[in-house]
Amino acid sequence: MVELDIKVAVFDPVLFVFLNKPRNRVKILYWERNGFCLWLKRLESERFKTSPAVTDEAIVLTVQELNWLLDGFDLWRNRPHQVLTPRYVA
């Protein structure tokens, strides 16, 4: 089901993160050597912060962004400064 809906091979080294509608539970699914692993975190009184734009599209996060999401930071409203690439100085 994951492979068909998100169009990513489930055996690739990626994590699939799912939130329930009330956003108080997160499930992380991944393949490890010889089987699937399912990790679950349930919040007692808080909610996970999600994108303000509700879409069915998959969102790609870095490891650091996933950790921030799990720690309760709002990734869409509290963005860090943009990374600049230095150019050649004449």
C-alpha positions, 0 to 999 in steps of 0.5 A: 500500500505504501509503495503504490500510494507514495511511489517509493520502494519500501525496501529502500533505506527510507522511513515512512512517517504517518500521522493520525487525524488528531495528530497525537500519534506518529507511526514510522515504518521501515525495512531493516535487513530481514523484516519491517519495523514499526515505531509508534509514539503517542502524545498524551496532551499535545499534538504533532505540528503539521503543514498548514496546507493539507495535501495528500502529497508526501513530504520529504524531511531530513533527519534533523527535521524529523527529530524536530517534528518528533520533539514538537517544533513547528517546521512550517512556521519556524524556518531557519535562515536560508543557507547561502552559497558563497560566490567568487569575489572579483 
